[in-house]
Amino acid sequence: MSKILSWNVNSLRIRMGELKRIADEQQPDIICLQEVKAKEEDFPFEGVRALGFEHIALYGMAGYNGVAILSRQPLANVRRFDWAGKADARHISAVSAEGIEIHNIYIPAGGDVPDPEENPAFARKLRFIEELDAWFADRAAENREKPVLVCGDFNVAPSENDVWSHKQLLKIVSHTPAETTRLQKWHRESGLLDAVRLIYPEPEKIFTWWSYRNPNWQTNDKGRRLDHIWISPPLAKCLQTAFILKECRGHERPSDHVPAGVVFKR
């Protein structure tokens, strides 16, 4: 089997204890991290390698953002991508030892005002998704024939079953029609499949994020599915299961996101 996790860690140095716990309990082969919040010289390479992840592909920057792919086996063809006019460490790719082309992506949150004319951050978020769509659409035919995995914190809950209340969140950034239609278009044109929904089809509600502002997150369960794993048809044929580690949100000093994962038959 091969197990891959995706997790917005919300500062790796703060979350090293939780990363160790997840690594020990889940024994993943690869972990894709978003919001690492460390530039190259501040990244805890030694601590990560002590967990068994000898091979690290990093696109880091000081203080915020940053994406990393941690692997027990060698990684090849590491690439760093920039979208929507900024080099802000949001997309890295690498090919695993098993030949899976992995894209780890952290889409901008977009601020609080869902109006691209009033809010430049929201405008950039929409452009970011559009540019991803164009890039992946150009490669859709190829991606349907080879093992490709695209994961990360997309900061969009695309379906009404990816949020606790579709009606109440329609005007809230992460679930507005401007975002959901663009993400759905990118997904459709990429030729990739939603791994979690292959295992837990709609209308089941699935969440990966619960706000820090909500102390009663467990009882009222006002979550959103912002974190996604998309896979190509060849990988879908090997998919054994997909899962969300909701219990991690209740751990000490948690991220507001929990890991999503997939398991493939070799």
C-alpha positions as CSV (number, residue, x, y, z in Angstrom):
1,M,0.0,0.0,0.0
2,S,1.0,3.6,-0.4
3,K,-0.5,6.3,1.9
4,I,-0.4,10.1,1.1
5,L,-1.6,12.8,3.5
6,S,-2.4,16.5,2.8
7,W,-2.5,19.0,5.7
8,N,-2.5,22.7,6.3
9,V,-0.2,22.7,9.3
10,N,-0.6,26.4,10.0
11,S,3.1,26.9,11.1
12,L,5.2,23.7,11.1
13,R,7.5,24.8,13.9
14,I,4.5,25.2,16.2
15,R,3.0,21.9,15.0
16,M,6.0,19.6,15.1
17,G,4.6,17.6,18.0
18,E,1.4,17.1,16.1
19,L,3.2,16.1,13.0
20,K,5.1,13.4,14.9
21,R,1.9,12.1,16.4
22,I,0.2,11.9,12.9
23,A,3.3,10.3,11.4
24,D,3.5,7.7,14.2
25,E,-0.2,6.9,14.1
26,Q,-0.8,7.0,10.4
27,Q,2.6,5.9,9.0
28,P,2.2,7.8,5.7
29,D,4.7,7.4,2.9
30,I,4.3,11.1,1.9
31,I,2.9,14.2,3.6
32,C,2.1,17.3,1.7
33,L,2.1,20.4,4.0
34,Q,0.7,23.8,3.4
35,E,1.2,27.1,5.3
36,V,4.6,25.9,6.5
37,K,5.5,29.5,7.5
38,A,9.3,29.0,7.2
39,K,12.0,29.9,4.8
40,E,14.7,27.5,3.8
41,E,17.1,28.4,6.7
42,D,14.3,28.2,9.3
43,F,12.7,24.9,8.2
44,P,13.1,22.1,10.8
45,F,14.9,19.7,8.4
46,E,16.5,17.7,11.2
47,G,13.2,17.2,13.1
48,V,11.3,16.2,10.0
49,R,14.0,13.7,8.9
50,A,14.0,12.2,12.4
51,L,10.3,11.3,11.8
52,G,11.5,9.2,8.8
53,F,11.0,11.7,6.0
54,E,14.5,11.8,4.6
55,H,13.4,13.5,1.3
56,I,12.0,17.0,1.5
57,A,10.8,19.3,-1.4
58,L,10.3,22.8,0.0
59,Y,9.0,26.1,-1.4
60,G,9.3,28.3,1.7
61,M,9.2,31.9,2.6
62,A,9.5,33.9,5.8
63,G,6.5,34.2,8.1
64,Y,3.6,32.9,6.0
65,N,2.5,30.5,3.2
66,G,5.0,27.9,2.1
67,V,4.4,24.3,0.9
68,A,6.5,21.2,1.4
69,I,6.4,17.5,0.3
70,L,7.8,15.1,2.9
71,S,8.7,11.6,1.6
72,R,10.3,8.5,3.0
73,Q,11.6,7.7,-0.5
74,P,13.4,9.9,-3.0
75,L,11.6,12.6,-4.9
76,A,12.4,13.6,-8.5
77,N,11.6,16.5,-10.8
78,V,10.9,19.1,-8.1
79,R,9.3,22.2,-9.5
80,R,8.1,25.5,-8.0
81,F,5.2,27.4,-9.5
82,D,4.0,31.0,-9.2
83,W,0.5,32.2,-10.1
84,A,-1.4,35.5,-10.3
85,G,1.5,37.8,-10.3
86,K,3.3,36.8,-7.1
87,A,6.1,34.5,-6.0
88,D,4.6,33.6,-2.7
89,A,5.4,29.9,-2.2
90,R,2.0,28.3,-2.9
91,H,2.6,25.5,-5.3
92,I,5.3,22.8,-5.5
93,S,5.4,19.5,-7.4
94,A,7.5,16.4,-7.4
95,V,7.4,12.9,-8.7
96,S,7.4,10.1,-6.0
97,A,9.5,7.0,-6.1
98,E,6.4,5.2,-7.3
99,G,6.1,7.6,-10.2
100,I,3.1,9.7,-9.0
101,E,3.3,13.3,-10.1
102,I,2.3,15.2,-6.9
103,H,1.1,18.8,-6.9
104,N,0.8,20.4,-3.5
105,I,-1.1,23.7,-3.7
106,Y,-2.2,26.4,-1.2
107,I,-4.7,28.7,-2.8
108,P,-5.0,32.3,-1.3
109,A,-7.8,32.7,1.3
110,G,-9.0,35.9,-0.4
111,G,-9.8,38.1,2.5
112,D,-13.3,38.8,3.9
113,V,-15.1,40.8,1.2
114,P,-16.3,38.7,-1.7
115,D,-16.1,41.4,-4.3
116,P,-13.1,41.5,-6.7
117,E,-13.5,45.2,-7.4
118,E,-13.5,46.2,-3.7
119,N,-11.0,43.5,-2.5
120,P,-7.8,42.9,-4.4
121,A,-7.1,39.8,-2.4
122,F,-10.3,38.2,-3.6
123,A,-9.6,39.2,-7.1
124,R,-6.2,37.6,-6.9
125,K,-7.8,34.4,-5.5
126,L,-10.1,34.1,-8.5
127,R,-7.2,34.8,-10.9
128,F,-5.1,32.2,-9.1
129,I,-7.7,29.5,-9.7
130,E,-8.2,30.6,-13.3
131,E,-4.5,30.2,-14.0
132,L,-4.4,26.8,-12.4
133,D,-7.4,25.8,-14.5
134,A,-5.7,26.9,-17.7
135,W,-2.4,25.1,-16.8
136,F,-4.0,21.8,-15.8
137,A,-6.6,21.9,-18.7
138,D,-3.7,22.1,-21.2
139,R,-2.4,18.8,-19.7
140,A,-5.8,17.1,-19.1
141,A,-5.4,14.5,-21.8
142,E,-1.9,13.5,-20.5
143,N,-3.1,13.5,-16.9
144,R,-5.9,11.1,-17.7
145,E,-3.2,8.5,-18.7
146,K,-0.6,8.8,-15.9
147,P,-0.6,8.8,-12.1
148,V,-1.2,12.4,-11.0
149,L,-2.3,13.6,-7.6
150,V,-3.2,17.3,-6.9
151,C,-3.8,18.2,-3.2
152,G,-3.8,21.0,-0.7
153,D,-5.7,23.7,0.9
154,F,-7.8,25.2,-1.9
155,N,-9.7,27.5,0.5
156,V,-12.9,26.8,-1.4
157,A,-15.7,24.5,-0.3
158,P,-17.2,23.8,-3.7
159,S,-20.4,21.8,-2.9
160,E,-23.4,22.5,-0.7
161,N,-22.4,19.3,1.2
162,D,-18.9,20.7,1.8
163,V,-20.3,23.3,4.2
164,W,-22.4,23.2,7.3
165,S,-25.0,25.6,5.8
166,H,-25.1,26.3,2.0
167,K,-27.7,29.0,2.4
168,Q,-25.9,30.9,5.2
169,L,-22.4,30.7,3.6
170,L,-23.3,31.7,0.0
171,K,-22.0,35.2,0.6
172,I,-19.1,34.1,2.8
173,V,-15.6,33.9,1.2
174,S,-14.8,30.2,0.5
175,H,-18.3,29.3,-0.7
176,T,-19.4,32.1,-2.9
177,P,-20.5,31.3,-6.5
178,A,-17.6,33.2,-7.9
179,E,-15.2,30.8,-6.2
180,T,-17.2,27.5,-6.4
181,T,-17.9,27.8,-10.1
182,R,-14.2,28.5,-10.8
183,L,-13.0,25.6,-8.7
184,Q,-15.6,23.2,-10.2
185,K,-14.5,24.3,-13.7
186,W,-10.8,23.7,-12.9
187,H,-11.7,20.3,-11.5
188,R,-13.8,19.4,-14.5
189,E,-11.3,20.5,-17.0
190,S,-8.3,19.0,-15.2
191,G,-9.5,15.4,-16.0
192,L,-9.0,14.5,-12.3
193,L,-11.3,12.9,-9.8
194,D,-12.2,13.9,-6.2
195,A,-10.7,11.1,-4.2
196,V,-12.6,11.8,-1.0
197,R,-16.0,11.9,-2.8
198,L,-15.2,8.6,-4.6
199,I,-15.3,7.0,-1.2
200,Y,-17.8,9.3,0.5
201,P,-20.2,10.4,-2.2
202,E,-22.7,13.2,-1.8
203,P,-25.0,14.1,0.0
204,E,-22.8,13.1,2.9
205,K,-21.3,16.2,4.5
206,I,-17.5,16.2,4.9
207,F,-15.4,19.0,6.5
208,T,-11.7,19.5,7.0
209,W,-11.7,23.0,8.7
210,W,-13.3,24.4,11.8
211,S,-12.7,28.0,12.8
212,Y,-10.5,28.8,15.8
213,R,-13.3,31.4,16.7
214,N,-15.7,28.5,17.4
215,P,-14.9,27.0,20.8
216,N,-17.9,24.6,20.4
217,W,-16.7,23.2,17.1
218,Q,-17.4,19.6,18.0
219,T,-21.0,20.1,19.2
220,N,-22.2,22.5,16.5
221,D,-19.9,21.1,13.7
222,K,-19.9,24.3,11.7
223,G,-17.1,23.1,9.3
224,R,-16.1,23.5,5.7
225,R,-14.2,21.1,3.3
226,L,-11.4,23.4,2.2
227,D,-8.8,20.7,1.7
228,H,-8.9,18.4,-1.3
229,I,-7.2,15.5,-3.0
230,W,-7.8,15.0,-6.7
231,I,-6.4,12.0,-8.6
232,S,-6.1,10.9,-12.2
233,P,-8.1,7.9,-13.5
234,P,-5.1,5.5,-13.3
235,L,-4.7,6.3,-9.6
236,A,-8.5,6.0,-9.1
237,K,-8.2,2.4,-10.2
238,C,-5.7,1.8,-7.4
239,L,-7.6,3.8,-4.7
240,Q,-8.3,1.7,-1.7
241,T,-9.7,4.4,0.6
242,A,-9.8,8.1,1.4
243,F,-10.3,9.7,4.8
244,I,-10.4,12.8,7.0
245,L,-8.6,12.8,10.4
246,K,-11.2,14.9,12.2
247,E,-10.0,13.8,15.6
248,C,-6.8,15.9,15.0
249,R,-8.8,19.1,15.5
250,G,-9.4,18.2,19.1
251,H,-5.7,17.6,19.9
252,E,-3.6,20.1,21.9
253,R,-2.5,23.1,19.9
254,P,-4.2,22.0,16.7
255,S,-4.2,23.5,13.3
256,D,-7.7,24.7,12.3
257,H,-7.4,22.3,9.3
258,V,-7.2,18.5,9.7
259,P,-5.3,16.1,7.4
260,A,-7.0,14.4,4.5
261,G,-5.5,11.2,3.2
262,V,-5.6,8.5,0.5
263,V,-4.4,4.9,0.4
264,F,-3.5,3.2,-2.9
265,K,-2.9,-0.4,-3.6
266,R,0.6,-0.8,-5.0
